[in-house]
């Protein structure tokens, strides 16, 4: 199925790539090589895959430190939640599984990824950051009957497979700019409050894979930057979202 290209808000510069190239990796390579800069928005376009997946990434040049830059992960998640709610059937719910998983009706359907430069400018701000987002519209490898993998889903399985890559991209890009503006003018609190409202497992026992370890405890809240506060038998731990962001610079890449 061939779809029309999305129309983005004037503040964003759209850059289509073939889906096989992956938008996030293309954006990271592009900013490292100097081809991309702030407000470049890379999105995947491939006629054979248009109906199957949303895949995009925004390049940023932060004017805040690393702790505040990491908040952009949650800005993207909240923006997508609002954008999806604006065009999806009302009975379809989108929630967040900390730190970067997007769930539809309680099952994994997509995720956010983020990469940040290892280098800072003279003001202590990272040279660049890339925040990517992907979501399955219709998985080609689904196999079997709906519900056989209860923790994995796609939009088609949840009754909204008529949403297209173009519709999702246009809605997300508009809401993303709105939420970035809100974050810049009002701080992280509005993002935090909506993040908690849609967070899976809030105030319940959870199991979280974080920084290469499995952590178990009760999810009791998020701090002022979106880091998860976990109550365990040994006390209270804070799981830092920065550990889930890829740091890229020189010869070193860490996740």
C-alpha positions in Angstrom: 0.0 0.0 0.0 1.4 3.4 -1.0 0.6 6.2 1.4 1.0 10.0 1.1 4.0 11.5 2.8 3.2 13.2 6.1 3.1 17.0 6.4 5.0 18.2 9.3 4.8 21.5 11.3 7.0 24.2 9.9 9.5 24.0 12.8 10.4 20.4 11.8 12.4 19.4 8.7 11.3 15.9 7.6 13.8 13.4 6.2 12.4 10.2 4.8 14.5 7.0 4.8 13.7 3.4 3.7 12.3 1.5 6.6 15.1 -1.0 6.4 17.6 1.8 7.3 15.8 2.5 10.6 15.1 6.1 11.5 16.9 6.1 14.9 20.2 4.8 13.6 20.0 7.1 10.5 19.4 10.1 12.8 22.3 9.2 15.0 24.7 8.7 12.1 23.5 11.9 10.5 24.1 14.1 13.6 27.5 12.6 14.2 28.5 13.2 10.5 27.1 16.8 10.6 24.3 16.1 8.1 21.5 16.6 10.7 21.0 19.1 13.4 18.3 20.4 15.7 14.7 19.9 14.6 15.6 17.4 11.9 12.9 14.7 12.0 13.8 11.4 10.4 11.1 8.9 9.5 10.9 5.6 7.7 9.2 5.3 4.4 9.1 2.0 2.4 6.1 1.1 0.2 6.3 -2.6 1.3 6.2 -1.7 5.0 4.1 1.5 5.2 1.2 -0.3 6.8 3.3 -2.2 9.3 5.3 0.2 11.5 5.8 3.7 12.7 9.5 4.5 13.0 10.8 8.1 13.5 13.5 10.1 15.4 14.0 13.7 16.3 17.4 15.4 16.5 17.9 17.9 19.4 20.7 20.2 20.5 19.9 20.6 24.2 20.4 23.9 26.0 20.2 22.1 29.4 22.4 19.7 31.3 22.3 15.9 31.0 19.8 15.4 33.8 17.3 17.7 32.2 18.1 16.4 28.7 17.0 12.9 29.8 13.6 14.3 30.5 13.0 14.4 26.7 12.5 10.7 26.8 9.3 11.3 28.8 8.3 14.3 26.8 8.3 12.1 23.7 6.2 9.4 25.5 3.7 11.8 26.8 3.4 13.6 23.4 2.8 10.3 21.7 0.2 9.3 24.3 -1.7 12.5 23.6 -1.3 12.2 19.8 -2.5 8.6 19.8 -5.5 9.4 22.0 -6.5 12.1 19.5 -6.9 9.7 16.6 -7.4 6.2 18.1 -10.8 4.7 19.0 -11.7 5.7 22.6 -11.7 2.1 23.9 -8.0 1.7 23.0 -5.7 2.7 25.8 -2.0 3.6 25.6 0.1 3.4 28.7 3.8 3.6 29.6 6.0 1.0 31.1 9.1 2.6 32.7 11.5 3.6 31.3 10.7 3.6 27.6 8.0 1.0 26.6 4.7 2.0 25.0 1.8 -0.4 25.7 -1.5 -0.6 24.0 -4.3 -2.2 26.0 -1.7 -3.4 28.5 0.7 -5.2 26.0 4.0 -4.0 24.4 3.5 -2.4 21.1 6.4 0.1 20.8 9.2 1.9 22.5 11.2 5.0 22.7 15.0 5.0 22.3 17.4 7.8 23.1 21.1 8.5 22.4 23.2 11.4 23.6 26.6 12.8 22.8 29.3 12.0 25.3 30.7 15.5 24.8 29.4 18.7 26.3 29.7 22.3 25.1 31.3 25.1 27.2 28.0 25.5 29.1 27.8 21.9 30.1 25.1 21.0 27.6 25.4 17.8 25.5 26.3 18.5 21.9 23.3 16.6 20.6 20.6 14.2 21.5 18.4 11.9 19.4 15.0 10.6 20.6 13.4 7.9 18.5 10.0 6.2 18.7 8.7 3.1 17.0 5.3 1.4 17.1 4.0 -1.8 15.4 0.9 -1.1 13.4 0.7 -4.7 12.0 3.5 -7.2 12.8 4.6 -9.4 9.9 5.9 -12.0 12.3 2.7 -12.2 14.4 1.9 -15.9 13.6 -0.9 -17.8 15.2 -4.0 -16.4 16.7 -4.4 -13.0 18.3 -3.6 -13.2 22.1 -1.1 -16.1 21.8 1.6 -13.6 23.0 -0.3 -11.7 25.6 2.5 -9.2 26.4 3.1 -8.3 22.7 0.6 -6.6 20.4 0.1 -4.3 17.5 -2.5 -1.7 16.5 -4.3 -4.1 14.2 -4.7 -6.7 16.9 -6.2 -4.1 19.2 -8.7 -3.0 16.7 -7.1 0.2 15.3 -5.1 -1.1 12.4 -6.8 1.4 10.1 -4.5 4.1 11.5 -1.7 4.7 9.0 1.9 5.6 9.4 1.1 9.0 7.9 -1.7 9.8 10.4 0.4 8.7 13.3 3.4 10.7 12.2 1.5 13.9 11.6 -0.4 13.7 14.9 2.8 12.8 16.9 4.9 15.6 15.3 2.3 18.2 16.2 1.9 17.0 19.8 5.6 16.6 20.2 6.2 20.3 19.4 3.4 21.3 21.8 4.9 19.2 24.6 8.4 20.5 24.1 7.1 24.0 24.4 5.2 23.1 27.5 8.3 21.5 29.0 10.4 24.6 28.1 7.9 27.1 29.6 6.4 25.2 32.5 9.1 22.7 33.4 8.9 18.9 33.9 5.9 18.9 36.2 3.1 18.7 33.6 5.0 15.8 31.9 5.6 14.1 35.2 1.9 14.2 36.2 0.7 12.7 32.9 3.5 10.2 32.9 2.4 8.9 36.4 -1.3 9.0 35.3 -0.6 6.6 32.4 2.2 4.6 34.1 1.8 0.8 34.3 2.4 -0.7 37.7 2.2 2.5 39.7 2.0 1.7 43.4 2.1 -2.0 42.6 4.9 -4.7 42.7 6.9 -4.6 39.5 9.8 -6.3 37.9 12.1 -4.0 35.9 15.1 -4.8 33.7 17.4 -1.8 34.3 21.1 -1.3 33.6 21.6 -5.0 32.9 20.0 -6.1 36.2 16.5 -7.3 37.1 15.0 -5.2 39.9 11.9 -6.1 41.9 9.9 -3.9 44.3 7.0 -1.6 44.6 6.8 1.3 42.1 6.0 4.1 44.5 6.6 7.1 42.2 8.8 9.2 40.0 11.2 11.9 41.1 11.4 15.4 39.6 13.2 14.2 36.5 11.3 11.0 35.8 13.6 8.5 37.6 11.7 5.6 39.1 11.5 5.2 42.9 11.4 1.6 43.9 10.6 0.3 47.3 12.4 -2.9 48.1 12.9 -5.2 51.1 16.3 -3.6 51.6 15.0 0.0 51.4 14.3 2.6 48.7 16.2 2.7 45.4 16.1 5.2 42.6 16.5 3.9 39.0 18.0 6.5 36.8 16.7 6.9 33.3 20.1 8.0 32.1 21.3 4.4 32.4 18.8 3.5 29.6 20.1 6.2 27.2 22.9 5.4 24.8 25.9 7.6 25.3 28.0 8.0 22.1 31.3 9.6 21.6 34.9 8.9 20.6 35.3 5.1 20.4 32.8 4.3 23.2 29.1 3.5 23.1 27.4 2.6 26.3 23.8 1.5 26.9 
